[in-house]
Amino acid sequence: MLLTKRRRLQAQSKNPVRSARLREGGQPAGIFSGGLLLTTLAFLCLGLLLTACGANGGTATGAGATPTKVVVQQCGTVHTTPRGVITDTSAAKTVENCFFQDYQQCRPATLSYTLLSLDSGIDRTFTVKSANGHCSVTDAVQHYVVPKQPGPAQVYTCTGVTQQADGLHFSSCGTDGDVLVPDTSTPVNA
């Protein structure tokens, strides 16, 4: 037995890689033997836990910060009949009040306006946007003739909005100029 042990030790000294992997008695020794295995597993689990929980001791700022989600108030739609009469004046006033209040506070909001005639129509979507402390209103317009689908929207920037006794007045909206979204039962001409 002593001779066999001596041969193993000689073989180990000739091959340093193998000698590092063998324990006394010729048993393989690994990095995961004994308490080292448990310690390694504990650190691995801790690392995974911290990664999964998104451990971040600081606050996010700068280019890597997650942008805040902008909530856009959907104020509703003002509809007309083919004769150009508002279908529900009470609802139209509510929709327009919602939009105008958001415009005054420069809060993101939309108002849709559908103007129908016998075989054609116009869909408008007015949107309040805020960028760098500046408030703007856009008018996305789609014209259509029945039975065709509406074409692509033309988007204009309006110079302002005022609320008057007959409804909301949008000023200088591109090639369409001034646009009235009525809230009364007075017929509107397309």
KACOR-V691233 format. One record per pair of residues at least 6 apart in sequence whose ideal C-beta (glycine too) atoms are under 6 Angstrom apart, sorted by the first residue. I is the first residue (numbers start at 1). J is the second residue. If there is no record, write none. Layout:
i = [I;I]
j = [J;J]
//
This chain:
i = [8;12;21;23;70;72;73;73;74;75;75;75;75;75;76;77;78;78;78;78;79;79;80;80;80;80;81;82;82;82;83;84;84;85;85;86;86;86;89;92;93;95;96;96;99;99;100;102;102;103;103;106;106;108;109;110;110;111;112;113;113;114;115;115;117;119;120;121;122;123;124;124;125;126;127;128;129;136;137;137;138;138;139;139;139;140;140;141;142;142;144;156;156;158;158;158;159;159;160;161;161;162;166;166;167;167;167;167;168;169;170;171;173;182]
j = [26;19;28;29;108;108;102;109;110;95;98;99;109;111;95;112;92;95;113;181;87;114;86;115;116;188;87;116;117;118;187;187;188;185;187;92;182;185;185;183;183;111;168;183;109;111;163;109;128;128;161;130;135;128;128;125;127;126;125;124;181;123;122;190;190;146;145;144;143;142;139;141;140;139;138;137;136;157;158;161;155;157;156;158;173;153;155;154;150;153;150;173;174;170;171;173;171;172;171;168;170;169;182;184;180;181;182;183;181;180;179;178;179;188]
//
